[in-house]
Structures are given as C-alpha cells and as structure tokens.
Amino acid sequence: MPSRRFLCYLLVLALLAGQAFFIRSAAAHSPASAPPVTRGAFARYLAAALELPPVPSSASAFPDIADEATRQVAARVHQAGLMSGYPGGNFRPYSPVTRAQAVAVLLKAGDELPDAPARSLSPLAARRGAPLPFADVPPTHWAREAITCAWQKGLVAGVGGGRFLPDRPISARQLAELFERFLGPAAYRRAGIDPGAPPAPQAWSGARAEAIPILLYHHLAPRGTGWDKNGATITPEEFAWQMDYLAARGYKVLNADELRAFLLGQKAFPHPAVAITFDDGYASNLHYAFPILKRHRFPAIINVITGSVPDKPELLYDVRRLQRLSWPELREMIASGLIVVGSHTDNLHSYVPSGPKGRKRPALVARLYDPATGRVETEAAYRARVLADLTASRQKLARELGTSPSIFAYPFGVNDPLSRELVARAGFTLTFGTRPALARRGSGLSDVPRLAVRPGLTKAEFDSLLAGKMKPRT
C-alpha cells in the first residue's frame, strides 16, 4: 500500500500539471494570442470611423500596396496626417499594428472628432503630472508621450508587473476596445471592427482550391414587391442564408486581388474558396446585401453601368423600383475595404437593332443597323463607338471613386474577339463573362466564368451550384 508521503507527492505533481495546463490553455485563448490587426486593416477602420473623404489616386504613393481599396484608405489616412510610411516610401500594409502605434494614432485621430473622449477628457486628478508607471516604456521610447497622455486620461492601462508591452501586436478585440475608448461609440460603430472575426488564414493543412465558384448576383427585393418572377432577383433572406452557408462551411471568400492572383496561378488558397460579384449596380446591393457582407467580413466586386449612376442617392428607397447606387453610396461601400467597383460599360447594357426583321444584339458586339436606310455601322464607326464608351466608363470610375479601375463585366456575358480587344485597349485587365463553370487556378483573366444565382434555390441546389454541378430546372 503506498505511503502517505508518496500519495502527497503524487497530489502535488497532479496540481502542478493541472496548473501548467490551465496556464497554457488560458494563453491559447487569451486576446494576446489572437491574430494581430494589420496596418492595412487599421487604415480601413480609421477611414471609416472618421469618415475621411476620398483622395485623388495620385495621392496613393505607396508602391508596396497592390490592392486598390487598401491603397485608397492608406492615402486617406496618410493625407489626414494619421499614418505615414516607412523609409523607402513603403506603407507595409500587412505588418502588425503594435499597442504603442494604436495609442499614438488613435490619440491623433481623436483631434478629428469634437466629441471624442481622447480629445474631450482631462487628465485624472490622481495622474495629472504623475510619472508613467511602465518600466518597458523608457524616456527614449518613440511613443512615450502619447502613452503618457492616454494613461493620464484613463484611456489605457498596463498589463501587470509595471509593464505596458508597447511593442506587442494588438488583436482586433483589443483594438475595438481602444476605438470605443478613444473615439467614442459612434466612431467605433462606423469603423466596423469585428472583434471576434478571425483573419484569413495564411497557411493551411489539407487540400488547396484548384477551381472555385464565382457567384453572380444582381438585384435583391423582398417578396411581394413585384420582383418575385424575375429570374435575376433573389430575396434578402435568400442572400442571408447563402452567406451564412458559406461562413458555416469555412469558405475562404477571395477579394479582387486574391482572385486575380488565383486566376494567374500566382497564389494558392485553401479549399473551399469562393468569390462574390454583383452586376448592374442596384441600390439593393447597399440596402440588403452590404450589411450581410459586413457581418461576415466577406469582400465582393460590384460592376456598375456608369452612365446610370446618379450623383446623389434617392431620398427614399423604394423596393418596387430598380434604383441605382449613387457615387456617394459607392464611395461609402469602398471605404469599408470590402467592396471593389468594376465597369459594366457606360451605356452599352442594352440590345440594339443589328439587322433587318427586328434582329437585335447586345450593344457591345452589335454593328448598329438603321432600319430607315438599311445601312449597317462600319467597322471603324463600331470601334470608335465602343472604345469611347469603355473609356468614358473607366474615366468616370477613376474620377468619382479615386481608383484605377481594371475590372469589367460583359453585358449579358456576350463578347467576341474584337470586343475583347477593345476592352483590353480601354485598360481593363480582369473581365467577367457568364459562362456557367468553375474558375480554374491559372486559367487567366479574360472572360472569367461565373455562376448566376437564381431565386428559389434550396440548400442542396446551392451546394450543387458551388460545386459547379447545378442542373437546370425542368
């Protein structure tokens, strides 16, 4: 029978082992172990929280930013004097944000908002003039003054043991808390930080995606609005469960730059992966789809008919009409960092007369036919007309959104060799069609296939669509 001393020895070992397990478990689930916020994401949150206006594309001077949306928000926060680049002119959008950087920038950002706590709070009486108590923030630390100011106002605290850990990367949950403390609840809500959302994985174990579905949506409208029979319109409820379905099954949703890299074969992504696109630019994309995309942090591409984009939003949103997204609304969506806007032509999204007996073809590929004279548009006139439209669309996108647009969606998915040549001459490098197939890795950027999402899909049918196996209903 074991002695009492031996039993006590085993008990101590068990307690020590349990304590070690608890410490490891707590560390694994602590906010500090969460993936850090990147400088690109931080810039996006700041631009949205402060409602910083768009800036000219020429102001985007950071050569290490490939993503157009990130380039724009980096230019906005740089022009506002909130964030700057590093030696060599780089922004380092994928570098982590440290606790010291977050405090210094948010303290500066508070000056942009009259009601921000960082601006309106006075130093606490007990801390006014008191020395900073954090031994790891010496007088020579570059952010000591900002950390001291924030500490004296009660906006930040240490982590115990007389430490602040100024150079530790900050997680989304920690940054969300600082946003609300420094800038107030309204600015925090505008920032759109999801403190619980994990970032996209940088590595994975298992299969990689060799072919992905690119989903194509158009209009969203509630039931009973007159759009129930329209084959290109789904309800907001359908869109919501479809996005929930993607999230629940762990789909990696590619943004525009990731999709481009995938199609060029430059980068691999985990299976399953998907991309989301919208055509035409309906206001329902903002009213119904955008809040759902933001909830999941899903990126999407919206291809707009630039000649139909109004200068201002309509005062009232009417679910019975096909209202278009305005330029201010598009800028609002781009500012989220989730939306990239492409072209769907300026004014070629229609069928036009192209021959006798009422024959019509899409305006992008048709040679115009004059029934009064029987004359058909010459090749030179066709080229000039189409190229002028495509150039006008691209120029409007650049002028109104401050971007360098490179994405184009063929109206009705119809194209031919000459129209593809003209689209390329206009400066578009990634083009979408409507051929119902999966997009394969390394297959190129021209006439990329997409899967149109029709109304009334069951979950089994949606799953078949994602697999590229959707059969037409009889």
C-alpha positions as CSV (number, residue, x, y, z in Angstrom):
1,M,0.0,0.0,0.0
2,P,1.5,3.4,-1.0
3,S,2.8,5.5,1.9
4,R,1.2,8.8,2.9
5,R,4.3,10.7,1.8
6,F,4.1,9.1,-1.7
7,L,0.5,10.0,-2.1
8,C,1.2,13.6,-1.1
9,Y,3.9,13.7,-3.7
10,L,1.5,12.4,-6.4
11,L,-1.0,15.0,-5.4
12,V,1.5,17.9,-5.7
13,L,2.6,16.6,-9.2
14,A,-1.1,16.5,-10.3
15,L,-1.7,20.0,-9.0
16,L,1.4,21.3,-10.8
17,A,0.4,19.6,-14.0
18,G,-3.1,21.0,-13.8
19,Q,-1.8,24.5,-13.2
20,A,0.5,24.2,-16.2
21,F,-2.3,23.0,-18.4
22,F,-4.5,25.9,-17.2
23,I,-1.8,28.4,-18.0
24,R,-1.3,27.0,-21.4
25,S,-5.0,26.8,-22.1
26,A,-5.6,30.4,-20.9
27,A,-2.7,31.7,-23.0
28,A,-4.0,29.9,-26.1
29,H,-7.4,31.6,-25.7
30,S,-6.3,35.0,-24.5
31,P,-6.7,38.1,-26.7
32,A,-3.0,38.4,-26.9
33,S,-2.8,35.1,-28.8
34,A,-5.3,36.2,-31.3
35,P,-4.0,37.2,-34.8
36,P,-2.9,40.8,-34.9
37,V,-4.5,43.6,-36.8
38,T,-2.5,44.7,-39.9
39,R,-1.7,48.3,-40.8
40,G,-3.9,48.0,-43.9
41,A,-6.9,46.9,-41.8
42,F,-6.1,49.7,-39.2
43,A,-6.2,52.3,-42.0
44,R,-9.5,51.0,-43.2
45,Y,-11.0,51.2,-39.7
46,L,-9.7,54.7,-39.3
47,A,-11.0,55.9,-42.6
48,A,-14.5,54.6,-41.9
49,A,-14.6,55.8,-38.3
50,L,-13.6,59.4,-39.2
51,E,-15.5,59.3,-42.5
52,L,-12.4,60.6,-44.3
53,P,-13.2,61.8,-47.8
54,P,-11.7,60.0,-50.9
55,V,-8.5,61.5,-52.2
56,P,-7.1,61.6,-55.8
57,S,-5.5,58.4,-57.0
58,S,-2.2,60.4,-57.4
59,A,-2.1,60.7,-53.5
60,S,-1.7,56.9,-53.3
61,A,2.0,56.9,-53.3
62,F,2.9,53.6,-51.6
63,P,4.4,51.2,-54.1
64,D,4.0,48.1,-51.8
65,I,0.2,48.2,-51.8
66,A,-1.3,46.2,-54.7
67,D,-4.9,46.2,-53.5
68,E,-6.8,49.2,-54.8
69,A,-9.1,49.5,-51.8
70,T,-6.2,49.4,-49.4
71,R,-4.2,51.9,-51.5
72,Q,-7.2,54.3,-51.2
73,V,-7.6,54.1,-47.5
74,A,-3.9,54.3,-46.9
75,A,-3.8,57.5,-49.0
76,R,-6.7,58.9,-46.9
77,V,-5.2,58.3,-43.5
78,H,-1.8,59.5,-44.8
79,Q,-3.3,62.7,-46.2
80,A,-5.1,63.2,-42.9
81,G,-1.8,63.0,-41.1
82,L,-2.7,59.9,-39.1
83,M,-0.4,57.3,-40.5
84,S,2.7,57.6,-42.6
85,G,5.0,55.3,-44.5
86,Y,8.4,53.9,-43.7
87,P,11.8,54.7,-45.2
88,G,11.7,53.9,-48.8
89,G,8.1,55.1,-49.2
90,N,6.5,51.8,-48.2
91,F,3.4,51.5,-46.2
92,R,3.8,47.9,-45.1
93,P,0.0,47.1,-45.2
94,Y,0.5,43.5,-43.8
95,S,2.7,44.4,-40.9
96,P,1.0,44.1,-37.5
97,V,-0.1,47.2,-35.5
98,T,1.5,47.4,-32.0
99,R,-0.1,48.7,-28.9
100,A,2.1,51.8,-29.0
101,Q,1.2,52.5,-32.6
102,A,-2.6,52.1,-31.9
103,V,-2.4,54.5,-28.9
104,A,-0.4,57.1,-30.8
105,V,-2.6,57.1,-33.9
106,L,-5.9,57.0,-32.0
107,L,-4.9,59.9,-29.8
108,K,-4.2,61.9,-33.0
109,A,-7.5,60.7,-34.6
110,G,-9.4,62.0,-31.5
111,D,-8.5,65.5,-32.6
112,E,-10.6,65.0,-35.7
113,L,-13.8,64.4,-33.7
114,P,-15.1,67.2,-31.4
115,D,-16.9,64.7,-29.1
116,A,-14.1,62.0,-29.0
117,P,-13.1,61.1,-25.4
118,A,-9.4,61.3,-26.5
119,R,-10.0,65.0,-27.2
120,S,-12.5,66.0,-24.5
121,L,-11.3,64.1,-21.4
122,S,-9.0,65.9,-19.0
123,P,-6.2,64.1,-17.1
124,L,-7.4,62.3,-14.0
125,A,-6.6,64.3,-10.8
126,A,-4.5,61.4,-9.3
127,R,-2.5,61.1,-12.5
128,R,-2.0,64.7,-13.5
129,G,1.7,65.3,-13.7
130,A,2.5,61.8,-12.3
131,P,5.3,59.8,-14.0
132,L,4.4,57.0,-16.3
133,P,4.5,53.7,-14.3
134,F,5.5,51.4,-17.1
135,A,9.1,50.3,-16.9
136,D,9.1,49.0,-20.5
137,V,8.2,52.4,-21.9
138,P,11.5,54.3,-21.2
139,P,12.0,58.0,-21.8
140,T,13.6,57.2,-25.1
141,H,10.6,55.2,-26.5
142,W,9.1,57.0,-29.5
143,A,5.5,56.7,-28.2
144,R,6.2,57.5,-24.6
145,E,4.5,61.0,-24.8
146,A,1.3,59.6,-26.4
147,I,1.1,56.6,-24.0
148,T,1.6,59.0,-21.0
149,C,-1.2,61.3,-22.3
150,A,-3.6,58.4,-22.8
151,W,-2.7,56.9,-19.4
152,Q,-3.2,60.2,-17.6
153,K,-6.7,60.5,-19.2
154,G,-7.5,57.0,-18.1
155,L,-7.8,55.6,-21.6
156,V,-5.2,52.9,-21.2
157,A,-3.8,50.7,-18.5
158,G,-0.9,48.3,-18.1
159,V,-0.9,44.5,-18.2
160,G,0.5,44.0,-14.7
161,G,4.0,43.9,-13.3
162,G,4.6,47.5,-14.2
163,R,4.5,46.7,-17.9
164,F,2.6,48.2,-20.9
165,L,4.0,45.9,-23.6
166,P,4.2,48.8,-26.2
167,D,5.7,46.7,-29.0
168,R,3.3,43.8,-28.7
169,P,0.9,43.4,-31.8
170,I,-2.7,44.2,-31.0
171,S,-5.7,42.0,-31.7
172,A,-9.0,43.0,-33.2
173,R,-10.7,42.7,-29.8
174,Q,-8.2,44.9,-28.1
175,L,-8.3,47.4,-30.9
176,A,-12.1,47.5,-30.8
177,E,-11.9,48.4,-27.1
178,L,-9.4,51.2,-27.8
179,F,-11.5,52.6,-30.7
180,E,-14.5,52.9,-28.4
181,R,-12.5,54.4,-25.5
182,F,-10.6,56.9,-27.6
183,L,-13.1,57.9,-30.3
184,G,-16.5,57.1,-28.7
185,P,-19.3,54.6,-29.5
186,A,-20.5,56.2,-32.8
187,A,-17.0,56.2,-34.4
188,Y,-16.4,52.7,-33.1
189,R,-19.6,51.6,-34.9
190,R,-18.6,53.3,-38.1
191,A,-15.2,51.6,-38.0
192,G,-16.9,48.2,-38.5
193,I,-14.4,46.3,-36.4
194,D,-15.5,42.7,-35.8
195,P,-13.6,41.8,-32.6
196,G,-14.5,38.1,-32.9
197,A,-13.7,37.7,-36.6
198,P,-10.6,35.6,-37.3
199,P,-8.4,36.9,-40.1
200,A,-7.9,34.9,-43.3
201,P,-5.5,32.1,-42.7
202,Q,-2.0,32.5,-44.1
203,A,-1.3,28.8,-44.2
204,W,-3.4,25.6,-44.0
205,S,-3.1,21.9,-43.9
206,G,-5.1,20.0,-46.4
207,A,-6.4,20.5,-49.9
208,R,-5.9,23.7,-51.9
209,A,-8.5,25.1,-54.2
210,E,-7.9,24.3,-57.9
211,A,-11.3,25.5,-59.1
212,I,-13.6,27.9,-57.4
213,P,-17.2,29.2,-57.9
214,I,-17.5,32.9,-58.7
215,L,-21.1,33.8,-57.7
216,L,-23.1,36.3,-59.7
217,Y,-25.9,38.3,-58.1
218,H,-27.9,41.2,-59.4
219,H,-31.0,42.6,-57.6
220,L,-32.4,41.8,-54.2
221,A,-36.0,42.5,-53.3
222,P,-38.5,41.3,-50.6
223,R,-41.3,39.0,-51.6
224,G,-44.5,40.8,-52.7
225,T,-42.7,43.7,-54.4
226,G,-43.3,42.7,-57.9
227,W,-39.9,41.1,-58.5
228,D,-40.9,37.6,-57.4
229,K,-41.0,36.3,-61.0
230,N,-37.7,37.9,-62.1
231,G,-35.1,35.3,-62.7
232,A,-32.2,37.5,-61.7
233,T,-33.7,38.8,-58.4
234,I,-33.4,37.0,-55.0
235,T,-34.8,38.0,-51.6
236,P,-32.7,39.4,-48.9
237,E,-33.5,36.3,-46.8
238,E,-32.1,34.1,-49.5
239,F,-28.9,36.1,-49.7
240,A,-28.5,36.0,-45.9
241,W,-28.8,32.2,-45.6
242,Q,-26.4,31.7,-48.6
243,M,-23.8,33.9,-46.9
244,D,-24.4,32.1,-43.6
245,Y,-24.0,28.8,-45.5
246,L,-20.6,29.9,-46.9
247,A,-19.4,31.0,-43.4
248,A,-20.6,27.8,-41.7
249,R,-18.7,25.6,-44.1
250,G,-15.5,27.6,-43.8
251,Y,-15.3,29.1,-47.3
252,K,-12.5,31.5,-47.9
253,V,-14.0,34.4,-49.8
254,L,-11.4,35.9,-52.2
255,N,-11.2,39.7,-52.6
256,A,-10.4,41.2,-56.0
257,D,-6.6,41.0,-55.7
258,E,-6.7,37.4,-54.3
259,L,-9.0,36.4,-57.2
260,R,-6.6,37.9,-59.7
261,A,-3.6,36.1,-58.2
262,F,-5.6,32.8,-58.2
263,L,-6.6,33.2,-61.8
264,L,-3.0,33.9,-62.8
265,G,-1.8,30.9,-60.9
266,Q,0.4,33.1,-58.6
267,K,-1.1,32.1,-55.4
268,A,-2.9,29.1,-53.9
269,F,-5.8,29.2,-51.4
270,P,-7.4,26.6,-49.2
271,H,-10.3,24.6,-50.3
272,P,-13.2,25.6,-50.3
273,A,-12.9,29.1,-51.7
274,V,-15.3,31.3,-53.5
275,A,-15.7,34.9,-54.9
276,I,-18.8,37.1,-54.9
277,T,-19.8,39.5,-57.6
278,F,-22.8,41.8,-58.4
279,D,-23.7,43.2,-61.8
280,D,-25.6,46.4,-62.8
281,G,-25.1,48.4,-59.6
282,Y,-28.6,48.3,-57.9
283,A,-29.2,50.2,-54.7
284,S,-30.5,47.0,-53.2
285,N,-26.9,45.8,-53.0
286,L,-26.3,48.5,-50.4
287,H,-29.6,48.2,-48.6
288,Y,-29.7,44.4,-48.3
289,A,-26.5,42.7,-49.3
290,F,-23.9,45.1,-47.9
291,P,-24.9,44.7,-44.2
292,I,-24.7,40.9,-44.6
293,L,-21.3,41.1,-46.2
294,K,-20.1,43.3,-43.4
295,R,-21.3,40.9,-40.8
296,H,-19.2,38.1,-42.3
297,R,-16.4,40.4,-43.5
298,F,-16.9,39.0,-47.0
299,P,-15.4,41.0,-49.9
300,A,-17.3,41.5,-53.1
301,I,-17.0,43.1,-56.6
302,I,-19.8,45.3,-57.9
303,N,-19.8,46.0,-61.6
304,V,-21.8,49.2,-62.4
305,I,-23.2,50.8,-65.5
306,T,-21.5,54.1,-65.1
307,G,-23.9,56.0,-67.3
308,S,-26.7,55.1,-64.9
309,V,-25.0,56.0,-61.7
310,P,-26.7,59.1,-60.1
311,D,-24.8,61.9,-58.5
312,K,-26.8,61.7,-55.3
313,P,-28.7,58.9,-53.5
314,E,-32.5,59.0,-53.9
315,L,-34.1,60.3,-50.7
316,L,-36.4,57.3,-50.2
317,Y,-35.5,53.7,-51.1
318,D,-38.5,52.2,-53.0
319,V,-38.4,48.4,-53.0
320,R,-40.8,48.3,-56.0
321,R,-38.3,50.2,-58.3
322,L,-34.8,49.4,-59.7
323,Q,-32.9,52.2,-58.1
324,R,-29.2,52.6,-58.8
325,L,-26.3,53.0,-56.4
326,S,-25.1,56.6,-56.4
327,W,-21.5,57.8,-56.4
328,P,-21.6,58.7,-52.7
329,E,-23.0,55.3,-51.8
330,L,-20.3,53.5,-53.9
331,R,-17.7,55.6,-52.1
332,E,-19.2,54.5,-48.7
333,M,-19.0,50.9,-49.7
334,I,-15.5,51.1,-50.9
335,A,-14.4,52.8,-47.7
336,S,-15.4,49.6,-45.8
337,G,-12.4,47.8,-47.5
338,L,-14.8,45.0,-48.6
339,I,-16.0,46.4,-52.0
340,V,-14.2,46.9,-55.3
341,V,-16.1,48.5,-58.1
342,G,-15.7,47.5,-61.7
343,S,-17.3,48.6,-65.0
344,H,-20.4,47.1,-66.8
345,T,-19.9,49.7,-69.6
346,D,-21.1,53.3,-69.6
347,N,-24.1,52.9,-71.8
348,L,-23.9,49.7,-73.7
349,H,-26.0,47.5,-71.5
350,S,-28.8,47.0,-73.9
351,Y,-30.0,45.2,-77.1
352,V,-29.9,47.3,-80.2
353,P,-31.1,46.8,-83.9
354,S,-28.4,44.9,-85.7
355,G,-30.2,43.7,-88.9
356,P,-33.5,43.6,-90.8
357,K,-36.7,42.0,-89.5
358,G,-36.1,43.4,-86.0
359,R,-33.0,41.5,-85.3
360,K,-31.2,42.7,-82.1
361,R,-27.9,42.0,-80.4
362,P,-26.1,43.4,-77.3
363,A,-24.7,46.9,-78.0
364,L,-21.2,45.9,-77.1
365,V,-20.9,43.4,-80.0
366,A,-23.6,44.7,-82.5
367,R,-23.0,46.7,-85.6
368,L,-25.8,49.2,-85.5
369,Y,-28.5,48.9,-88.1
370,D,-30.6,51.8,-89.4
371,P,-34.0,50.4,-90.5
372,A,-34.8,53.7,-92.3
373,T,-31.8,53.4,-94.7
374,G,-30.8,49.8,-94.3
375,R,-27.3,50.8,-93.6
376,V,-25.1,48.9,-91.1
377,E,-22.4,50.6,-89.0
378,T,-18.9,50.4,-90.4
379,E,-16.1,48.6,-88.6
380,A,-14.3,51.9,-88.0
381,A,-17.5,53.5,-86.5
382,Y,-18.1,50.4,-84.4
383,R,-14.6,50.5,-83.0
384,A,-14.8,54.2,-82.2
385,R,-18.3,53.9,-80.6
386,V,-17.4,51.0,-78.3
387,L,-13.9,52.3,-77.3
388,A,-15.4,55.7,-76.5
389,D,-18.0,54.1,-74.2
390,L,-15.4,51.9,-72.4
391,T,-13.0,54.8,-72.0
392,A,-15.8,57.0,-70.6
393,S,-16.8,54.3,-68.1
394,R,-13.2,53.9,-66.9
395,Q,-12.7,57.7,-66.6
396,K,-15.9,58.1,-64.6
397,L,-14.9,55.4,-62.1
398,A,-11.4,57.0,-61.7
399,R,-12.8,60.5,-61.3
400,E,-15.7,59.7,-58.9
401,L,-14.1,56.9,-56.8
402,G,-10.4,57.8,-56.9
403,T,-9.4,54.4,-58.1
404,S,-7.7,53.0,-61.2
405,P,-10.4,50.6,-62.4
406,S,-9.3,47.3,-64.0
407,I,-12.3,45.1,-63.8
408,F,-15.0,44.7,-66.4
409,A,-18.1,42.6,-66.8
410,Y,-19.5,41.9,-70.3
411,P,-23.2,42.8,-70.6
412,F,-25.3,39.7,-70.8
413,G,-21.9,37.8,-70.8
414,V,-21.7,38.3,-74.6
415,N,-18.3,39.1,-76.2
416,D,-16.3,38.3,-79.3
417,P,-12.6,38.6,-80.2
418,L,-12.9,42.3,-81.3
419,S,-14.9,43.4,-78.3
420,R,-12.4,41.7,-76.0
421,E,-9.6,43.5,-77.9
422,L,-11.4,46.9,-77.3
423,V,-12.0,46.2,-73.6
424,A,-8.3,45.5,-73.2
425,R,-7.3,48.6,-75.1
426,A,-9.6,50.6,-72.7
427,G,-7.4,49.4,-69.8
428,F,-9.5,46.6,-68.3
429,T,-7.4,43.6,-67.4
430,L,-9.8,41.3,-65.5
431,T,-13.0,40.6,-67.4
432,F,-16.0,38.5,-66.4
433,G,-18.5,36.6,-68.5
434,T,-21.5,34.4,-67.6
435,R,-20.3,31.0,-68.8
436,P,-21.6,28.7,-66.0
437,A,-18.5,26.9,-64.9
438,L,-16.0,27.0,-62.1
439,A,-13.0,29.3,-62.5
440,R,-9.7,27.3,-62.5
441,R,-6.5,28.3,-60.9
442,G,-4.1,29.7,-63.6
443,S,-6.8,29.9,-66.3
444,G,-6.2,33.6,-67.0
445,L,-8.1,36.9,-66.5
446,S,-10.2,37.0,-69.7
447,D,-13.9,36.2,-69.9
448,V,-13.8,34.5,-66.5
449,P,-16.8,32.2,-65.9
450,R,-19.4,32.9,-63.2
451,L,-22.3,31.1,-61.7
452,A,-25.5,33.1,-61.7
453,V,-27.5,32.7,-58.5
454,R,-31.2,32.3,-59.4
455,P,-34.1,32.7,-57.0
456,G,-35.7,29.8,-55.1
457,L,-32.6,27.6,-54.6
458,T,-32.7,25.0,-51.9
459,K,-29.6,24.4,-49.8
460,A,-28.9,21.3,-51.7
461,E,-29.1,23.2,-55.0
462,F,-26.9,25.9,-53.7
463,D,-24.4,23.3,-52.7
464,S,-24.5,21.9,-56.2
465,L,-24.1,25.3,-57.7
466,L,-20.9,25.9,-55.6
467,A,-19.6,22.6,-56.8
468,G,-20.3,23.6,-60.5
469,K,-22.8,20.8,-60.8
470,M,-26.1,22.8,-60.9
471,K,-28.5,21.3,-63.3
472,P,-31.2,23.5,-65.0
473,R,-34.7,23.0,-63.7
474,T,-37.2,21.4,-65.9
